[in-house]
Amino acid sequence: MKRAIVIILVLILVAGGGFGGLIMLGIVPNPFNPPMPEKPLSAAEKAAMELSEKTKFKPPPAAYTLIKMDDMVIPVIINGQAQRRVLLIGRIIATNKEDEKLVKADLVKFQDGVIRGLVPYFQNYFTNHDMLDVVEIKARLLKHAKAVYGDHIQGVLLTNAFEQSNGRVQ
């Protein structure tokens, strides 16, 4: 008899827990907190909603395309050893489809120029600084992009830039 009572109590607890989980996930409506009936909006609330819809910022349609650059890992060589590495992730903003084809065709040339320019820059940069200057990095990326592509691009979007040490204690 005691076993049957224990089994029934366990079944009740499992069923209650399952029902509570379904309520928390929103699968079953909560019987203890029924939804409030929607009240009609007042004239002031309607006017405020219309005004907010009119003044809401709507971005212009995109007149450009984003071309993904390969993730670039740039070693930071100090005193002949790779002390850190910098990872750059970004996009090139092309103005139209013809320019997009041109950018994709010369992407390797662009990335080679970026790495060639940033290796000596980071070698000197990290002797005096501890953190990355993303504004300077973006300016350098844009300079390399303009040198390779000219007016065929609108700009460079730097999505992510971070540095990683090699794990050794200095």
Phi and psi in degrees as a GROMACS rama.xvg file:
@    title "Ramachandran Plot"
@    xaxis  label "Phi"
@    yaxis  label "Psi"
@TYPE xy
-64.7001  -37.5527  LYS-2
-63.0849  -41.5395  ARG-3
-64.2211  -39.7984  ALA-4
-66.0507  -42.1691  ILE-5
-63.902  -43.6229  VAL-6
-63.3277  -42.8113  ILE-7
-64.1653  -41.9708  ILE-8
-63.7645  -41.2473  LEU-9
-64.5148  -42.119  VAL-10
-63.1634  -39.5674  LEU-11
-65.1382  -42.2152  ILE-12
-64.6563  -41.8756  LEU-13
-65.443  -44.1173  VAL-14
-64.2087  -41.7441  ALA-15
-65.197  -41.1405  GLY-16
-65.4265  -41.592  GLY-17
-62.9872  -43.0912  GLY-18
-65.374  -40.8993  PHE-19
-63.7576  -39.2305  GLY-20
-64.3697  -40.7665  GLY-21
-64.1038  -36.7185  LEU-22
-66.4943  -44.4776  ILE-23
-65.0509  -33.6593  MET-24
-79.3499  -10.1585  LEU-25
83.6701  11.6667  GLY-26
-75.2206  -40.7244  ILE-27
-108.367  131.971  VAL-28
-64.1808  144.292  PRO-29
-74.5791  115.574  ASN-30
-73.5429  -17.3761  PRO-31
-90.197  -12.4961  PHE-32
-138.227  74.1165  ASN-33
-67.2173  150.081  PRO-34
-65.2414  144.226  PRO-35
-76.6714  140.874  MET-36
-68.1801  141.965  PRO-37
-73.9598  128.499  GLU-38
-91.9473  149.351  LYS-39
-66.6557  147.02  PRO-40
-76.0151  143.699  LEU-41
-77.5814  169.183  SER-42
-63.2413  -37.2594  ALA-43
-66.7659  -40.447  ALA-44
-66.8271  -39.0645  GLU-45
-63.7661  -43.0478  LYS-46
-64.651  -39.5864  ALA-47
-65.3203  -39.612  ALA-48
-65.8685  -41.7825  MET-49
-64.7098  -41.2073  GLU-50
-65.4949  -40.3155  LEU-51
-67.5014  -33.2342  SER-52
-68.2139  -36.7909  GLU-53
-70.927  -38.0474  LYS-54
-93.0609  -1.48606  THR-55
-65.2327  137.929  LYS-56
-68.8463  127.192  PHE-57
-118.795  115.654  LYS-58
-65.635  147.832  PRO-59
-68.6375  155.816  PRO-60
-63.155  144.641  PRO-61
-69.548  120.305  ALA-62
-103.237  22.0572  ALA-63
-147.218  167.705  TYR-64
-125.125  150.371  THR-65
-101.599  128.33  LEU-66
-108.916  123.053  ILE-67
-75.5106  127.42  LYS-68
-82.4306  151.795  MET-69
-66.0534  149.123  ASP-70
-62.5482  128.626  ASP-71
-107.237  124.433  MET-72
-107.387  115.301  VAL-73
-108.864  118.519  ILE-74
-74.4739  144.03  PRO-75
-106.41  107.089  VAL-76
-101.819  115.565  ILE-77
-125.417  127.8  ILE-78
57.1939  37.9373  ASN-79
79.449  3.05592  GLY-80
-125.881  146.388  GLN-81
-75.8755  103.964  ALA-82
-85.5001  -36.7432  GLN-83
-145.525  177.27  ARG-84
-144.263  146.405  ARG-85
-114.046  129.864  VAL-86
-106.794  126.076  LEU-87
-119.531  131.719  LEU-88
-128.034  130.66  ILE-89
-161.632  -176.778  GLY-90
-134.714  152.222  ARG-91
-106.987  133.942  ILE-92
-97.5418  110.539  ILE-93
-98.1385  152.39  ALA-94
-84.5271  -31.8508  THR-95
-152.107  -177.744  ASN-96
-67.3628  -36.186  LYS-97
-65.2959  -41.9072  GLU-98
-67.5604  -33.0769  ASP-99
-61.6823  -42.0143  GLU-100
-63.794  -40.852  LYS-101
-64.0823  -43.0442  LEU-102
-64.6599  -45.0121  VAL-103
-62.9491  -34.0929  LYS-104
-68.3543  -35.2973  ALA-105
-105.348  20.7855  ASP-106
-64.0482  -38.8919  LEU-107
-65.1734  -40.0003  VAL-108
-62.9282  -42.3269  LYS-109
-62.3403  -48.4032  PHE-110
-66.9745  -34.2708  GLN-111
-63.5249  -42.8671  ASP-112
-64.5666  -37.6981  GLY-113
-63.9089  -47.4158  VAL-114
-65.7511  -41.7781  ILE-115
-62.1332  -33.4446  ARG-116
-82.2192  -31.538  GLY-117
-87.4617  -23.2065  LEU-118
-61.2279  -51.6996  VAL-119
-68.4205  -31.8664  PRO-120
-62.4656  -48.1221  TYR-121
-69.4595  -29.4555  PHE-122
-59.9044  -42.4384  GLN-123
-83.7802  -32.2467  ASN-124
-64.5516  -45.9945  TYR-125
-77.3305  -4.28708  PHE-126
-76.0445  -23.6788  THR-127
-115.349  -13.1186  ASN-128
-127.188  155.837  HIS-129
-105.916  -26.4073  ASP-130
-119.233  159.784  MET-131
-74.9417  145.287  LEU-132
-105.037  95.7319  ASP-133
-67.9379  -26.9126  VAL-134
-65.7518  -43.9705  VAL-135
-67.0777  -39.9271  GLU-136
-63.9444  -43.7682  ILE-137
-63.5085  -39.6542  LYS-138
-62.8304  -39.8139  ALA-139
-68.2862  -39.2513  ARG-140
-62.2706  -42.6703  LEU-141
-65.0292  -38.8588  LEU-142
-62.6854  -43.9273  LYS-143
-66.3762  -38.8608  HIS-144
-65.7112  -42.426  ALA-145
-65.4065  -34.8749  LYS-146
-67.601  -36.365  ALA-147
-83.9359  -45.0211  VAL-148
-104.647  -16.8476  TYR-149
67.9328  -131.455  GLY-150
-88.2566  9.74465  ASP-151
-79.0397  -5.88072  HIS-152
-124.15  154.96  ILE-153
-92.953  -30.6756  GLN-154
173.866  -169.741  GLY-155
-127.698  134.584  VAL-156
-107.274  114.887  LEU-157
-89.5648  107.782  LEU-158
-81.0434  -43.4862  THR-159
-152.487  139.735  ASN-160
-146.472  122.451  ALA-161
-150.739  158.278  PHE-162
-115.124  151.853  GLU-163
-134.664  129.345  GLN-164
-80.9953  167.758  SER-165
-83.2551  1.69861  ASN-166
92.9528  -7.07915  GLY-167
-81.5862  145.621  ARG-168
-81.4725  127.402  VAL-169
